[in-house]
Amino acid sequence: MPIEASAPEDTDQAKAKFGVTIRILVVDDEQDLCDYLAVLLSREGFEVHSLTDPKRVIDELRAREYHLVILDMMMPEVTGTEVLSRIRRHDTDIAVIVSTAYPNVDTAIASLKHQASDYVRKPFEPEAFLATVMQALARKGLRMDPEAEMHRAIGAVLRDARKHQDLTLKQLSRRTGLSVSLLSQIERAESTASISSLFRIATALGLKARGDASAKKQLNVIKQLFKEADEIICATDAAREGELIFRYIYRMAKCKKPVERLW
């Protein structure tokens, strides 16, 4: 039977981010990898099922509606290429990410022929893999809510800056006065940070702003953080950036005067 790894609260989290419950099917003959990906993806709020028998893939796709299949190309009895071909005969629209520890020209060509969404090499870094999953879903019109997307991007900026300086969460906690638990939740976009918390973290990580230590300086630091996060999600449109910043600050700081007067 397929393994169901998502708790109800996890799928509720994904539904809040995407507007729908995102179902992902992992197909790999290695049970350990199936279990690992199930945990990794379910933590992001996806509903995850897995199969180690590739012959059962089509039956599983008929039984449930899936948005994404993660398919290993090197499996006994039935090759990933054949499974991918069967998937496309069953469903021409479903997203498929092909994974393999032994990439070669033949599997790459087969993946292109059958319109695989992406082609990843094992072993892969968790963050890079999750980014690939998000991109594959985005190509199918399944994008995160703008605020959730911005929270995730901000978390990525903070995590990268912290790791670049070889700081642990405990050390950053000492610099900011914020708990390790809260910092971890902000980096994983599991908690919405207040303007004050973002200012503390950004300042501790060296995102300095010119001028005095006024409210304007604080907002300039936050604006710089948004600018860096904006580059991650490739949102170069000024209106969209402004909208996200205004919505965030109004929601979290509950400003009572026009935001544009604050910087």
N, C-alpha and C positions, 0 to 999 in steps of 0.2 A: 504493500500500500504506500502511496505517497506520504511523505513526512510533512506534517503541518506544523510550522515553527512559530507562527505569529500569535501573540496574545491579543485579545480584543482591544486592549488599550493601545497596542502598537498600530493596528489597522485603523483605529479611530484617528491616530496621529497623522497617518498618511492621507486619510480622507480629508482632514482639515487642511493639509498642505496642497493636495491636488484636486479636491472636490469630489473624488471618487476613490474607492478602494482599489489600489493597484495590486494585481496578482502576478506573481513571477513564478515560472516553472524552471527549476534547475535540473538538468539532465547530465549525469556524469556517473561512470561506473565505479568511481571511488567514493565510498560512503563517507569517509572522513571529510572530503572536500564538500560534499553535499551538505553535511552538518555545519561545516564552517560558514559556507555561503548563506545557509538558512539563518544562522545567528546574525551574521553581518548585515544581511538585508532586512531581517525582521526588526533589528534595532533602529533602522531608518523608517520603520512603520509600514513596510510592505507585507502583504500576505504572501507567504512563501510555501511552495510545495516542491518536493524533489522526487526524482526517479533515478534508480540505478539500472533499470532495464529499459533500454532505448526502444524496444519493440512495443512498449505500452504508451509511448508518447501521444500518438493520435487518439487513442481511447481517452487519455486524460484531457486532451484538448477538447474533445467532444463533451466530456463530463462537466467541464468548467470553462468560463470565459477568462482567458489570460491576456495580459497586455504585453508580456515579455517572456521569451524563452532564453535561458543561458545554456548553451549546448557545447558539450565536449566533442571534439572531432575524432579522437582516438579511443574507440570503444570496441570490445570484442563482439563478434557475431554480426553486428550491424554498425557500419561506419557512420560517423557524424555527417558526412556528405550525403549519404542515403537518407538519414533521418531528416536532414534539412530539406531535401527534395520532397519527402513525404509531407513535411510541415507546410511547404509552399503549395503543394497540391490541395491540402486541406484548407489553408488560410493564406491568402496572398498579402495580407496587411499586417499581421502580427509581427512585432519587433523580435529579432533574433540576434543575440550576441554569441559569436563563435569563440570558443576558447581552446587553446592547444598548447602543450608543452613542446611540440615539435612542428613549428611553422614551416611550411614549404610552399612553393609556387602553386602546386596542384590544389591544395586546400584553399589557398587564397583566391585562386580563380573560381573554384567551386562556390566559395562564399559570395563572391561578387555576382556570379551567375544567378544564384538563388536569393539575391538581394538581402544578404545579412546586414544588420544595422552596424555592426562593428566586428573587429577581429582582434582578440587580445591574446597575449602570450602568458602562459603560466610559468612560474608563479607571478602573481601580480600584487602590487601595493594596494591595500584596502581603499585608501582615499582616491587613487587613480581609477580603480575599478568602479567605485561608487559614482565618480564623475562620468564615466563611460555609460553607466546605467541611466543616469539623469539625462545625458545627451540623447540616448536612444529613445527614451520616453518623450523627450521634448520634440524630437522629429515626428512623433505621432500626435503632436498637439497636446501632450500631457505635461503641462508645465506647472511648477509650483506657484502658489499664490505669491504675488510680488513681495509682501511683507515677510513671508516665510523664506522666500528666496534670498532676500536681503539679510535676514538673520543668519542664514546658513553661510552666506558670503562673508559677513562680518566675522563669524566664528572662524572661518578659514584664514582670514587675514590675521586675526589675533593668534591663532595656533601657529601659523607659519612664522610670525614675528617672534613668538616665544621660543620656538625650536631653533630659529636662526641664532638666537642669543644663548642657546644651550641652557635655558631656564626650565626648571621643573614647575609644575603647578603649585607646589608648596612654596617655592622661592617667589613666584609671582604673587602668591597669596600674601607673603610677608611684605612685599613692596606695596601692595594695594590696600591691604586690610580687609580684603574680601575672602570668603571661605574657599577652600579648594573645591568643594562640591559645586558652589555657584560658578566658579571659573570654568570648571569642566562642562557644566550645563550650557554656559554661554558659548563655548567653543563648539559644542555639538548642536547648537541651535535648539536645545531642549528647554531653554529658559530665555525670556525676553529681558535683556539688560536695561536698567534705567540709564538715563543720560549721565547721572553722577557716576555709576559704575563703569560705563564706557569711557568716561573721561579719565578715571583713575587708571584703568587698564592701558588705554592709549598712551597716557603720559608715562607710565611705568615702562612701557615698551619703546619709548623714544619718539613717539609721534608728537613732536613739539610744535607749538604755534608761536608766532611773533606777538609781541605786545605784552600787556600786563595780565595779572591773574584775575581777570574779570569774567563775567558771564560770557562776554563776546569771545574771549580767548578759549573758554571751555567749548563753546559751540564751533569755533574754528578747528579745534582738535577733533571734535566729532565729525565735522564736515570732511576733514582729511581722511578719517577712517572710512566714511561712506564712499569717498572718491576711490580709495584703494579697493574696497569691496565691489564697487561698481565695475572696476576693470575685470574682476573675476567673472562676473555674470555677463560681461560683454554688453552692458547697457550704456551706450555712448550718447543716447538721446538726452539732451539737457532737461527737457520737460519731464521725462520719466524719472530722472535722477532727482529733480526737484520735488516731484510728487512723492517719491518714496521718503525723502528726508522730511518733508513737511508732515506727512502722515505719521511717521515714526515719532517725531518730536511732539506733535500735538497729542498723540496717543499716550506717550510715556511721560512727557513733561507737563502736559495739560496747560500749554501756554494760553494766556488770555489776551495776547496782543499779536498782531500779524507777525509771522515768523521772519519775514524778510527784514524786519526792523532789528532783529537780534544779531545780524552779522553784516 
